[in-house]
Amino acid sequence: MPGEEARELLIACCGAAAWVAAVLAARPFGSRDRLMAAADRAWTALTAEQLAEAIARHPRLGESRAPAALGARERAWSAGEQSGAQAAEGSTRAELARGNEEYERRFGHPFILCATGLSGAEMLRALRERLGNDPERERAVTGRELHRITRLRLEKLLADD
């Protein structure tokens, strides 16, 4: 695959430019396991600023607009990943919106959760639990959730081939 095409696909998985560059530099992979290992190695090297770049490509739970401009693939994946929030009853969606605002005031960035397969109520429960974290713990949890989302999206790319 040409480098620019690969770059666009990887950006849809993780918006941290350093992660994309590191994964691209590790090509060719030859196998799924080698791709995932390269992606994991690149992930562990990300700084807090680079993670913030990745966070900017995720809309609030229950919303469709992210702080950064997203491609069609990213928008579709995000909508699918958050479908439980969209399917939730109105009161749950309203509580998610209020919780998102409180979370952003407390931690300075949108709430990140690997929400695939979760109901709106489960997302809300996770949000409420994590509001009790101190900033250091929440940075670690957010990083793990972003990593899970990135791996899930890589799996989706591989399934599309």
C-alpha positions, -999 to +999 in steps of 0.1 A: +000+000+000+013+035-008+026+054+022+000+082+019-029+058+018-015+039+048-010+072+066-047+081+061-059+047+074-036+049+104-048+084+112-084+070+114-071+046+140-052+071+161-048+108+156-014+111+173+010+120+144+040+105+163+021+072+165+012+072+128+048+080+119+063+053+141+039+026+127+046+037+091+083+035+098+079-001+110+065-013+076+064-038+060+047-059+086+041-092+069+015-103+095-012-091+118+009-098+149+038-077+136+015-048+128-001-050+163+033-052+179+046-022+160+014-003+170+018-012+206+055-002+207+046+032+191+018+036+216+041+032+246+064+060+233+036+086+232+040+117+254+011+134+272+010+161+244+008+134+217-020+116+236-039+150+237-036+151+199-053+117+198-080+128+222-088+158+200-100+133+173-127+119+196-161+135+200-178+135+234-198+104+242-232+108+226-220+135+202-208+134+166-185+164+164-148+161+176-125+191+182-105+180+152-118+175+117-124+138+111-125+117+079-155+097+068-140+064+082-133+080+116-168+095+118-184+062+109-163+042+134-170+067+161-207+067+155-207+029+156-186+028+188-209+052+205-242+037+192-252+027+228-253+064+238-274+073+208-298+044+216-301+054+252-333+071+266-334+108+267-326+111+304-295+090+301-283+111+271-289+143+291-270+129+321-241+119+297-240+154+284-239+169+319-213+144+330-192+151+299-192+188+308-182+181+344-155+157+333-140+183+309-140+210+337-122+185+360-097+170+336-094+194+307-104+171+279-133+150+267-142+117+285-126+089+265-141+054+268-138+024+245-176+023+243-181-005+217-208-028+229-217-007+259-252+006+266-257+043+274-263+033+311-229+015+312-212+045+296-228+068+322-217+045+351-181+045+338-182+083+335-195+087+370-169+063+384-140+080+366-150+115+378-138+103+412-103+096+399-074+119+407-058+135+376-028+112+375-050+080+376-074+095+351-045+102+326-035+065+329-071+052+324-077+076+295-045+063+279-056+027+283-090+035+268-074+053+238-051+023+233-081-001+233-099+021+207-068+022+185-064-016+186-101-021+179-098+002+149-067-015+136-087-048+138-115-032+118-089-021+091-076-057+089-111-071+087-119-047+057-090-062+037 
